[in-house]
């Protein structure tokens, strides 16, 4: 799927597992069931542990999120150019996964 983010200086996109803790504060990283990237002002990163900075320019106008349940990966792209931003790999998904937007 693709998400329009142009004009927003704060957003977070990715995939969340059905079992993600929703009632208590938790760091949203792959180990807790969330694979995501975010922009917050001038910061642009993938939420690995520790966070991985992404190329600061150009900030995408649209982000493509591609989930491969079978291969255990979630990839992010500049949707307009199909240029790669980041891929989370090496996971074995065993439950329902949902789009994550903030």
PEQUIUR-V635667 format. One record per residue. N is the residue number from 0. D_LAST is the distance of its C-alpha to the last C-alpha in Angstrom with 1 decimal. Layout:
BEGIN
n->{N/N}
d_last->{D_LAST/D_LAST}
END
This chain:
BEGIN
n->{0/1/2/3/4/5/6/7/8/9/10/11/12/13/14/15/16/17/18/19/20/21/22/23/24/25/26/27/28/29/30/31/32/33/34/35/36/37/38/39/40/41/42/43/44/45/46/47/48/49/50/51/52/53/54/55/56/57/58/59/60/61/62/63/64/65/66/67/68/69/70/71/72/73/74/75/76/77/78/79/80/81/82/83/84/85/86/87/88/89/90/91/92/93/94/95/96/97/98/99/100/101}
d_last->{15.2/14.1/11.2/12.3/10.8/14.2/14.5/11.2/11.8/8.4/5.5/4.9/6.5/9.2/11.2/11.7/15.2/16.4/17.9/14.9/15.8/13.9/16.5/17.0/15.2/15.1/14.2/11.8/14.3/16.4/19.0/16.8/15.6/12.3/12.8/10.2/10.4/8.9/10.4/11.1/14.2/16.8/15.4/14.3/14.4/14.2/13.7/17.3/19.6/20.2/17.4/18.8/18.7/18.2/20.4/19.5/21.2/20.6/16.9/15.9/15.7/14.5/13.4/15.1/14.2/17.4/18.0/21.6/22.0/25.7/25.6/22.8/20.6/17.2/17.6/15.6/17.6/17.9/18.2/20.9/23.2/22.3/22.4/21.1/18.4/18.2/19.2/18.9/22.3/24.8/22.9/24.5/22.1/23.9/21.6/19.2/16.0/12.9/10.2/6.9/3.8/0.0}
END
